[in-house]
Amino acid sequence: MKRDEKFGNETGDKLVVFDLKAPKHDGKTAVVVSIDCKKLIEGLSGITSKDNFRVLHHNGKEWESLPTVGFANNILQIEFKSFSPVCIVASSKAANNPAKPDDNKPTKPDGDGTTKPDGDGTTKPDGDGTTKPDGDGTTKPDGDGTTKPDGDGTTDPDDNKPTADPTVTSDKWKLTYKLVANKYNTFELRWEAAEAGKYEVWYSATPEDSNSFKRLTTTKKTTYKFTKAALDVRYGFKIRVKGSDKFSETLYITNTMNGRVTATNVYVINKSYNSLQVKWDKIPGVKKYAIYRDGVKIAEKSGTKMTDKGLVTGRDYTYTVQPISMKGAKGTFAGPVSAPVTNAPKMKGISSINVKAVDSATLRITWSKVKGANYYTVCEVVTVDGKEVLEPVAENVTTNRCTVINLLAGSEHTYRVIAHAGNGHSVISKAKTARTKIVK
């Protein structure tokens, strides 16, 4: 049907006629189509409900009325079973729209070439009964002159408008979220379906400013994973049906560590006979890491490794690492990771040993320290059955000196010192002899 073709006796404050292309359907089941009527009703007052519209379509023989389903936010919803040229009449006076397609009363052709309604519930023609062209407040079809079907079988004349009833209010869904494990910058938004085809997700990093919200995405899903969260920032999120001006309540999320961020791939390697090196993977957004040995904090590092020195060879040590954010929020401990100090020290022999009499009953033994030694054993050299035997007189000595007491006056004694590493490795000094003082 041409846009300036005369038809029926329909009249109203404004009128538009256009072709509507049918989406795929069985031709029997009714399809609800959402049409933007913003331009159509510009300049009209009192357009508040579906009753302010009368919708007709041509079935190939005559014009018949169609039921309107709902109207809100300039979106009129119409129920179709077949598609053809459509006429929409907007009037500040409520129209007597049929409740069901079966109740429609077809119009009949009149002798002057126009159609008049059959029955008493129709409107009368406007002016000369012609349609109005584009540019006077009518809706416009898509590029080829027809509307396009949407994914759910309905048509959507403007893809920027909602495909579902925009009268859905914010209390139909509640926005919630969950933290994504070990992702300092990620959490997942969730909401319940609200009989909507598409949703818009909006956010702001300064939610106190209501004008700072920006649209993140448009989705048909009821979840959205936000992956750009900075640590220690308070975000605001809200959703709405696509094209609607009704938002959900704002959900506020302060992105702190909350004990959920964990240092990963923590491991320990041997560095020397008395040191271990702890390493871990870097976490973006983390300021520093606290390192604990056997449950005691020993250091904080901004990098991803630390060398722990002064350890005992052969002993096991256990480490945990905790990430800390810019504002001091602490993540989850990683570990524990245990490792022994196993590298054998490259010990040189004891270069010197001295034995000196203190008095008639005491000798003092000193020796040079051995790098890599954890402790020393002082032994007296005695002869048993013609063989040299070492008898310990002091064990687990951690310094380089020892005093032997309760000796006989004027008695002679020979000593050797053994340096031990934690893994059993040892070196022994040469023998050194001295005599206690004689009492005069």
Solvent accessible surface area in square Angstrom, and as a share of the most:
residue,aa,sasa,rsa
1,M,59,0.27
2,K,151,0.64
3,R,60,0.22
4,D,96,0.50
5,E,77,0.35
6,K,99,0.42
7,F,7,0.03
8,G,3,0.03
9,N,16,0.08
10,E,7,0.03
11,T,32,0.18
12,G,16,0.15
13,D,65,0.34
14,K,43,0.18
15,L,8,0.04
16,V,0,0.00
17,V,1,0.01
18,F,11,0.04
19,D,58,0.30
20,L,7,0.03
21,K,103,0.44
22,A,43,0.34
23,P,5,0.03
24,K,196,0.83
25,H,63,0.28
26,D,93,0.48
27,G,41,0.39
28,K,162,0.69
29,T,82,0.48
30,A,36,0.28
31,V,17,0.10
32,V,53,0.30
33,V,0,0.00
34,S,7,0.05
35,I,0,0.00
36,D,27,0.14
37,C,0,0.00
38,K,106,0.45
39,K,97,0.41
40,L,1,0.00
41,I,22,0.11
42,E,94,0.42
43,G,86,0.83
44,L,42,0.21
45,S,88,0.57
46,G,47,0.45
47,I,23,0.12
48,T,107,0.62
49,S,41,0.27
50,K,77,0.33
51,D,57,0.30
52,N,7,0.04
53,F,0,0.00
54,R,14,0.05
55,V,0,0.00
56,L,1,0.01
57,H,4,0.02
58,H,46,0.21
59,N,68,0.35
60,G,63,0.60
61,K,184,0.78
62,E,49,0.22
63,W,8,0.03
64,E,43,0.19
65,S,3,0.02
66,L,10,0.05
67,P,5,0.03
68,T,9,0.05
69,V,68,0.39
70,G,19,0.18
71,F,29,0.12
72,A,20,0.16
73,N,58,0.30
74,N,49,0.25
75,I,6,0.03
76,L,0,0.00
77,Q,16,0.07
78,I,0,0.00
79,E,43,0.19
80,F,0,0.00
81,K,90,0.38
82,S,57,0.37
83,F,32,0.13
84,S,24,0.16
85,P,27,0.17
86,V,0,0.00
87,C,0,0.00
88,I,0,0.00
89,V,2,0.01
90,A,0,0.00
91,S,17,0.11
92,S,52,0.34
93,K,162,0.69
94,A,77,0.60
95,A,16,0.12
96,N,110,0.57
97,N,26,0.13
98,P,21,0.13
99,A,90,0.70
100,K,115,0.49
101,P,40,0.25
102,D,126,0.65
103,D,75,0.39
104,N,24,0.12
105,K,124,0.53
106,P,51,0.32
107,T,4,0.02
108,K,116,0.49
109,P,110,0.69
110,D,56,0.29
111,G,83,0.79
112,D,101,0.52
113,G,68,0.65
114,T,26,0.15
115,T,21,0.12
116,K,90,0.38
117,P,29,0.18
118,D,57,0.30
119,G,48,0.46
120,D,145,0.75
121,G,32,0.31
122,T,33,0.19
123,T,36,0.21
124,K,152,0.65
125,P,54,0.34
126,D,53,0.28
127,G,78,0.75
128,D,91,0.47
129,G,10,0.09
130,T,41,0.24
131,T,6,0.04
132,K,67,0.28
133,P,90,0.56
134,D,66,0.34
135,G,68,0.65
136,D,47,0.24
137,G,10,0.09
138,T,1,0.01
139,T,14,0.08
140,K,97,0.41
141,P,32,0.20
142,D,41,0.21
143,G,90,0.86
144,D,93,0.48
145,G,30,0.29
146,T,29,0.17
147,T,1,0.01
148,K,79,0.33
149,P,64,0.40
150,D,29,0.15
151,G,68,0.65
152,D,92,0.47
153,G,23,0.22
154,T,25,0.15
155,T,2,0.01
156,D,13,0.07
157,P,13,0.08
158,D,54,0.28
159,D,94,0.49
160,N,114,0.58
161,K,64,0.27
162,P,2,0.01
163,T,14,0.08
164,A,13,0.10
165,D,53,0.27
166,P,2,0.01
167,T,55,0.32
168,V,10,0.06
169,T,55,0.32
170,S,36,0.23
171,D,121,0.63
172,K,112,0.48
173,W,11,0.04
174,K,150,0.64
175,L,10,0.05
176,T,61,0.35
177,Y,82,0.31
178,K,90,0.38
179,L,68,0.34
180,V,29,0.17
181,A,88,0.68
182,N,63,0.32
183,K,104,0.44
184,Y,39,0.15
185,N,38,0.19
186,T,7,0.04
187,F,0,0.00
188,E,28,0.12
189,L,0,0.00
190,R,101,0.37
191,W,13,0.04
192,E,122,0.55
193,A,76,0.59
194,A,5,0.04
195,E,152,0.68
196,A,18,0.14
197,G,25,0.24
198,K,32,0.13
199,Y,3,0.01
200,E,5,0.02
201,V,0,0.00
202,W,49,0.17
203,Y,55,0.21
204,S,3,0.02
205,A,50,0.39
206,T,78,0.46
207,P,9,0.06
208,E,130,0.58
209,D,71,0.37
210,S,84,0.54
211,N,139,0.71
212,S,27,0.17
213,F,22,0.09
214,K,137,0.58
215,R,135,0.49
216,L,51,0.25
217,T,37,0.22
218,T,53,0.31
219,T,23,0.13
220,K,120,0.51
221,K,141,0.60
222,T,44,0.26
223,T,53,0.31
224,Y,56,0.21
225,K,103,0.43
226,F,7,0.03
227,T,66,0.39
228,K,167,0.71
229,A,3,0.02
230,A,49,0.38
231,L,19,0.10
232,D,22,0.11
233,V,44,0.25
234,R,99,0.36
235,Y,11,0.04
236,G,0,0.00
237,F,0,0.00
238,K,31,0.13
239,I,0,0.00
240,R,43,0.16
241,V,2,0.01
242,K,16,0.07
243,G,34,0.32
244,S,2,0.01
245,D,95,0.49
246,K,81,0.35
247,F,52,0.22
248,S,7,0.04
249,E,150,0.67
250,T,42,0.25
251,L,33,0.16
252,Y,103,0.39
253,I,4,0.02
254,T,66,0.38
255,N,2,0.01
256,T,33,0.19
257,M,0,0.00
258,N,95,0.49
259,G,37,0.36
260,R,29,0.11
261,V,1,0.01
262,T,33,0.19
263,A,3,0.02
264,T,49,0.29
265,N,103,0.53
266,V,21,0.12
267,Y,101,0.38
268,V,22,0.12
269,I,68,0.35
270,N,49,0.25
271,K,103,0.44
272,S,38,0.24
273,Y,39,0.15
274,N,40,0.20
275,S,7,0.05
276,L,0,0.00
277,Q,17,0.08
278,V,0,0.00
279,K,55,0.23
280,W,8,0.03
281,D,54,0.28
282,K,154,0.65
283,I,17,0.09
284,P,78,0.49
285,G,41,0.40
286,V,20,0.11
287,K,101,0.43
288,K,60,0.26
289,Y,3,0.01
290,A,1,0.00
291,I,0,0.00
292,Y,38,0.15
293,R,66,0.24
294,D,69,0.35
295,G,65,0.63
296,V,99,0.57
297,K,93,0.39
298,I,56,0.28
299,A,25,0.19
300,E,70,0.31
301,K,80,0.34
302,S,94,0.61
303,G,37,0.36
304,T,45,0.26
305,K,115,0.49
306,M,14,0.06
307,T,47,0.27
308,D,9,0.05
309,K,148,0.63
310,G,62,0.60
311,L,11,0.05
312,V,63,0.36
313,T,2,0.01
314,G,40,0.38
315,R,126,0.46
316,D,91,0.47
317,Y,7,0.03
318,T,41,0.24
319,Y,0,0.00
320,T,27,0.15
321,V,0,0.00
322,Q,16,0.07
323,P,0,0.00
324,I,7,0.03
325,S,1,0.00
326,M,128,0.57
327,K,158,0.67
328,G,39,0.38
329,A,25,0.19
330,K,115,0.49
331,G,3,0.03
332,T,55,0.32
333,F,93,0.39
334,A,7,0.05
335,G,45,0.44
336,P,98,0.62
337,V,38,0.22
338,S,67,0.43
339,A,13,0.10
340,P,51,0.32
341,V,0,0.00
342,T,72,0.42
343,N,56,0.29
344,A,61,0.47
345,P,4,0.03
346,K,195,0.83
347,M,19,0.08
348,K,167,0.71
349,G,48,0.46
350,I,13,0.07
351,S,99,0.64
352,S,52,0.34
353,I,14,0.07
354,N,83,0.43
355,V,17,0.10
356,K,148,0.63
357,A,21,0.17
358,V,58,0.33
359,D,62,0.32
360,S,29,0.19
361,A,35,0.27
362,T,16,0.09
363,L,0,0.00
364,R,110,0.40
365,I,0,0.00
366,T,38,0.22
367,W,8,0.03
368,S,30,0.20
369,K,153,0.65
370,V,11,0.06
371,K,160,0.68
372,G,4,0.04
373,A,23,0.18
374,N,34,0.18
375,Y,69,0.26
376,Y,11,0.04
377,T,14,0.08
378,V,0,0.00
379,C,3,0.02
380,E,33,0.15
381,V,25,0.14
382,V,39,0.23
383,T,102,0.59
384,V,73,0.42
385,D,140,0.72
386,G,69,0.67
387,K,147,0.62
388,E,110,0.49
389,V,57,0.33
390,L,57,0.28
391,E,85,0.38
392,P,77,0.48
393,V,65,0.37
394,A,22,0.17
395,E,115,0.51
396,N,107,0.55
397,V,24,0.14
398,T,107,0.62
399,T,73,0.42
400,N,36,0.18
401,R,143,0.52
402,C,16,0.10
403,T,68,0.40
404,V,19,0.11
405,I,106,0.54
406,N,130,0.67
407,L,29,0.15
408,L,141,0.70
409,A,54,0.42
410,G,16,0.16
411,S,24,0.15
412,E,104,0.47
413,H,27,0.12
414,T,32,0.19
415,Y,0,0.00
416,R,56,0.21
417,V,0,0.00
418,I,31,0.16
419,A,0,0.00
420,H,36,0.16
421,A,2,0.02
422,G,31,0.30
423,N,66,0.34
424,G,62,0.59
425,H,77,0.34
426,S,47,0.30
427,V,30,0.17
428,I,69,0.35
429,S,2,0.01
430,K,162,0.69
431,A,53,0.41
432,K,81,0.34
433,T,64,0.37
434,A,17,0.13
435,R,124,0.45
436,T,3,0.02
437,K,109,0.46
438,I,122,0.62
439,V,106,0.61
440,K,233,0.99
